[in-house]
Amino acid sequence: MVDAEDAHDKLGERLLRTGLESDSGALALVIEHQGEPIGDVALWLTDREHRQAEIGWVLDPTYGGRGLAGEAVQATLALGFEHYRLHRVTAQMDARNQASAALARRVGMRLEAHHVQDWFSKGDWTDTLVFARLAAEHQVLGNGG
């Protein structure tokens, strides 16, 4: 459980993520619904020289199934490829998170790896899925995924 102090610290970290060209090499965006924050999408450089980045997202489960996260992730990918001219974007997630894996597929990312029991989380060894999309795939698929 996150307390108010932890939430404040996390917010402070994210406020510094203003763009890939910044010192942080990261961008954090809030997902809003009817003026209320319901999640976020982050994009950060993993290799500045070779224009590679990773994307991650969080959404309040109450708002799941409405396409809101998909719309935000797709827009962030478009920004990454079209504005920042990224070559490759990856997304890593706990394999148990079926909703995130489905979202990655919907926005045109392909499964590249399934690492077995590589992460110890919440008392269990878990698997990690790695999805990716290349700039060339973005151009072929277009902004619609």
Short mmCIF file of the C-alpha atoms (twelve columns), coordinates in Angstrom:
data_MODEL
# 
_entry.id   MODEL 
# 
loop_
_atom_site.group_PDB 
_atom_site.id 
_atom_site.type_symbol 
_atom_site.label_atom_id 
_atom_site.label_alt_id 
_atom_site.label_comp_id 
_atom_site.label_asym_id 
_atom_site.label_seq_id 
_atom_site.Cartn_x 
_atom_site.Cartn_y 
_atom_site.Cartn_z 
_atom_site.pdbx_PDB_model_num 
ATOM 1   C CA . MET A 1   0.000   0.000   0.000   1 
ATOM 2   C CA . VAL A 2   1.314   3.450   -0.905  1 
ATOM 3   C CA . ASP A 3   1.020   6.114   1.772   1 
ATOM 4   C CA . ALA A 4   0.689   9.870   1.161   1 
ATOM 5   C CA . GLU A 5   4.423   10.481  1.588   1 
ATOM 6   C CA . ASP A 6   5.329   7.757   -0.946  1 
ATOM 7   C CA . ALA A 7   2.755   9.111   -3.390  1 
ATOM 8   C CA . HIS A 8   4.181   12.621  -2.981  1 
ATOM 9   C CA . ASP A 9   7.722   11.329  -3.636  1 
ATOM 10  C CA . LYS A 10  6.596   9.416   -6.735  1 
ATOM 11  C CA . LEU A 11  4.799   12.492  -8.033  1 
ATOM 12  C CA . GLY A 12  7.933   14.573  -7.501  1 
ATOM 13  C CA . GLU A 13  9.964   12.064  -9.526  1 
ATOM 14  C CA . ARG A 14  7.435   12.075  -12.363 1 
ATOM 15  C CA . LEU A 15  7.246   15.864  -12.552 1 
ATOM 16  C CA . LEU A 16  10.887  15.852  -13.660 1 
ATOM 17  C CA . ARG A 17  10.048  13.599  -16.612 1 
ATOM 18  C CA . THR A 18  9.194   16.299  -19.121 1 
ATOM 19  C CA . GLY A 19  10.619  14.898  -22.342 1 
ATOM 20  C CA . LEU A 20  13.110  12.509  -23.846 1 
ATOM 21  C CA . GLU A 21  15.444  15.387  -24.712 1 
ATOM 22  C CA . SER A 22  15.609  16.439  -21.049 1 
ATOM 23  C CA . ASP A 23  18.321  15.329  -18.629 1 
ATOM 24  C CA . SER A 24  15.965  12.665  -17.278 1 
ATOM 25  C CA . GLY A 25  15.468  11.189  -20.763 1 
ATOM 26  C CA . ALA A 26  11.923  10.401  -19.705 1 
ATOM 27  C CA . LEU A 27  8.362   11.528  -20.233 1 
ATOM 28  C CA . ALA A 28  5.465   10.884  -17.847 1 
ATOM 29  C CA . LEU A 29  1.889   11.540  -18.915 1 
ATOM 30  C CA . VAL A 30  -1.292  11.409  -16.841 1 
ATOM 31  C CA . ILE A 31  -4.331  9.519   -18.130 1 
ATOM 32  C CA . GLU A 32  -7.451  11.501  -17.247 1 
ATOM 33  C CA . HIS A 33  -11.125 10.692  -17.520 1 
ATOM 34  C CA . GLN A 34  -13.628 13.509  -17.023 1 
ATOM 35  C CA . GLY A 35  -10.908 15.645  -15.446 1 
ATOM 36  C CA . GLU A 36  -9.807  12.999  -12.930 1 
ATOM 37  C CA . PRO A 37  -6.390  11.268  -13.026 1 
ATOM 38  C CA . ILE A 38  -6.916  7.529   -13.459 1 
ATOM 39  C CA . GLY A 39  -3.447  6.336   -14.470 1 
ATOM 40  C CA . ASP A 40  -0.262  7.225   -16.266 1 
ATOM 41  C CA . VAL A 41  1.979   6.308   -19.169 1 
ATOM 42  C CA . ALA A 42  5.742   6.699   -18.981 1 
ATOM 43  C CA . LEU A 43  8.296   6.600   -21.790 1 
ATOM 44  C CA . TRP A 44  12.003  6.610   -21.002 1 
ATOM 45  C CA . LEU A 45  15.197  6.197   -22.961 1 
ATOM 46  C CA . THR A 46  17.126  2.987   -22.414 1 
ATOM 47  C CA . ASP A 47  19.749  3.847   -25.053 1 
ATOM 48  C CA . ARG A 48  19.930  7.540   -25.939 1 
ATOM 49  C CA . GLU A 49  22.520  7.102   -28.711 1 
ATOM 50  C CA . HIS A 50  20.581  4.403   -30.544 1 
ATOM 51  C CA . ARG A 51  17.114  5.888   -29.879 1 
ATOM 52  C CA . GLN A 52  15.671  2.996   -27.884 1 
ATOM 53  C CA . ALA A 53  13.101  3.417   -25.140 1 
ATOM 54  C CA . GLU A 54  10.797  1.539   -22.821 1 
ATOM 55  C CA . ILE A 55  7.142   2.294   -22.169 1 
ATOM 56  C CA . GLY A 56  5.059   1.457   -19.130 1 
ATOM 57  C CA . TRP A 57  1.518   2.155   -18.000 1 
ATOM 58  C CA . VAL A 58  -0.733  1.968   -14.972 1 
ATOM 59  C CA . LEU A 59  -4.518  2.333   -14.959 1 
ATOM 60  C CA . ASP A 60  -7.034  2.274   -12.133 1 
ATOM 61  C CA . PRO A 61  -8.824  -1.074  -12.724 1 
ATOM 62  C CA . THR A 62  -12.167 0.668   -12.236 1 
ATOM 63  C CA . TYR A 63  -11.645 2.248   -15.668 1 
ATOM 64  C CA . GLY A 64  -10.471 -0.900  -17.452 1 
ATOM 65  C CA . GLY A 65  -12.152 -2.160  -20.597 1 
ATOM 66  C CA . ARG A 66  -13.018 1.306   -21.945 1 
ATOM 67  C CA . GLY A 67  -10.025 1.749   -24.254 1 
ATOM 68  C CA . LEU A 68  -8.635  4.651   -22.238 1 
ATOM 69  C CA . ALA A 69  -5.246  3.060   -21.548 1 
ATOM 70  C CA . GLY A 70  -4.977  1.843   -25.143 1 
ATOM 71  C CA . GLU A 71  -5.638  5.329   -26.475 1 
ATOM 72  C CA . ALA A 72  -3.021  6.839   -24.154 1 
ATOM 73  C CA . VAL A 73  -0.394  4.183   -24.923 1 
ATOM 74  C CA . GLN A 74  -1.001  4.459   -28.675 1 
ATOM 75  C CA . ALA A 75  -0.636  8.257   -28.518 1 
ATOM 76  C CA . THR A 76  2.575   7.916   -26.496 1 
ATOM 77  C CA . LEU A 77  4.004   5.424   -28.987 1 
ATOM 78  C CA . ALA A 78  3.128   7.787   -31.836 1 
ATOM 79  C CA . LEU A 79  4.873   10.618  -29.994 1 
ATOM 80  C CA . GLY A 80  7.922   8.420   -29.463 1 
ATOM 81  C CA . PHE A 81  8.203   7.348   -33.080 1 
ATOM 82  C CA . GLU A 82  7.014   10.479  -34.869 1 
ATOM 83  C CA . HIS A 83  8.321   13.300  -32.665 1 
ATOM 84  C CA . TYR A 84  11.330  11.756  -30.924 1 
ATOM 85  C CA . ARG A 85  12.245  9.523   -33.894 1 
ATOM 86  C CA . LEU A 86  12.768  6.438   -31.743 1 
ATOM 87  C CA . HIS A 87  14.023  3.278   -33.416 1 
ATOM 88  C CA . ARG A 88  12.548  0.782   -30.938 1 
ATOM 89  C CA . VAL A 89  10.214  0.782   -27.938 1 
ATOM 90  C CA . THR A 90  9.854   -2.123  -25.520 1 
ATOM 91  C CA . ALA A 91  7.397   -2.920  -22.730 1 
ATOM 92  C CA . GLN A 92  8.127   -5.402  -19.945 1 
ATOM 93  C CA . MET A 93  5.475   -6.799  -17.637 1 
ATOM 94  C CA . ASP A 94  4.629   -9.527  -15.183 1 
ATOM 95  C CA . ALA A 95  3.264   -12.408 -17.250 1 
ATOM 96  C CA . ARG A 96  0.330   -12.682 -14.842 1 
ATOM 97  C CA . ASN A 97  -0.877  -9.260  -15.991 1 
ATOM 98  C CA . GLN A 98  -3.023  -10.471 -18.877 1 
ATOM 99  C CA . ALA A 99  -4.688  -7.079  -19.335 1 
ATOM 100 C CA . SER A 100 -1.335  -5.357  -19.978 1 
ATOM 101 C CA . ALA A 101 -0.237  -8.100  -22.381 1 
ATOM 102 C CA . ALA A 102 -3.511  -7.740  -24.295 1 
ATOM 103 C CA . LEU A 103 -3.055  -3.954  -24.404 1 
ATOM 104 C CA . ALA A 104 0.500   -4.338  -25.749 1 
ATOM 105 C CA . ARG A 105 -0.814  -6.560  -28.548 1 
ATOM 106 C CA . ARG A 106 -3.702  -4.169  -29.326 1 
ATOM 107 C CA . VAL A 107 -1.326  -1.243  -29.824 1 
ATOM 108 C CA . GLY A 108 0.782   -3.229  -32.280 1 
ATOM 109 C CA . MET A 109 3.571   -4.492  -30.071 1 
ATOM 110 C CA . ARG A 110 4.785   -8.034  -30.613 1 
ATOM 111 C CA . LEU A 111 5.889   -10.527 -27.995 1 
ATOM 112 C CA . GLU A 112 9.666   -10.913 -28.202 1 
ATOM 113 C CA . ALA A 113 10.481  -12.839 -25.040 1 
ATOM 114 C CA . HIS A 114 8.988   -14.780 -22.175 1 
ATOM 115 C CA . HIS A 115 11.509  -14.973 -19.341 1 
ATOM 116 C CA . VAL A 116 10.638  -17.766 -16.927 1 
ATOM 117 C CA . GLN A 117 10.796  -17.102 -13.178 1 
ATOM 118 C CA . ASP A 118 13.226  -14.208 -13.573 1 
ATOM 119 C CA . TRP A 119 11.661  -11.819 -11.048 1 
ATOM 120 C CA . PHE A 120 10.831  -12.369 -7.380  1 
ATOM 121 C CA . SER A 121 7.702   -10.365 -6.584  1 
ATOM 122 C CA . LYS A 122 5.277   -10.475 -3.682  1 
ATOM 123 C CA . GLY A 123 6.686   -13.738 -2.352  1 
ATOM 124 C CA . ASP A 124 6.730   -15.617 -5.678  1 
ATOM 125 C CA . TRP A 125 9.008   -16.116 -8.645  1 
ATOM 126 C CA . THR A 126 7.240   -14.633 -11.645 1 
ATOM 127 C CA . ASP A 127 7.707   -14.626 -15.400 1 
ATOM 128 C CA . THR A 128 8.359   -11.487 -17.443 1 
ATOM 129 C CA . LEU A 129 6.945   -10.794 -20.901 1 
ATOM 130 C CA . VAL A 130 8.842   -8.449  -23.221 1 
ATOM 131 C CA . PHE A 131 6.949   -6.781  -26.065 1 
ATOM 132 C CA . ALA A 132 8.467   -4.456  -28.683 1 
ATOM 133 C CA . ARG A 133 7.654   -2.305  -31.669 1 
ATOM 134 C CA . LEU A 134 10.046  -0.848  -34.230 1 
ATOM 135 C CA . ALA A 135 9.752   2.477   -36.015 1 
ATOM 136 C CA . ALA A 136 9.410   0.581   -39.298 1 
ATOM 137 C CA . GLU A 137 6.462   -1.356  -37.859 1 
ATOM 138 C CA . HIS A 138 4.892   1.871   -36.655 1 
ATOM 139 C CA . GLN A 139 5.087   3.272   -40.179 1 
ATOM 140 C CA . VAL A 140 3.510   0.134   -41.659 1 
ATOM 141 C CA . LEU A 141 0.808   -0.158  -38.997 1 
ATOM 142 C CA . GLY A 142 0.172   3.563   -38.852 1 
ATOM 143 C CA . ASN A 143 -1.029  5.309   -35.734 1 
ATOM 144 C CA . GLY A 144 -4.025  2.997   -35.341 1 
ATOM 145 C CA . GLY A 145 -2.061  -0.023  -34.107 1 
# 
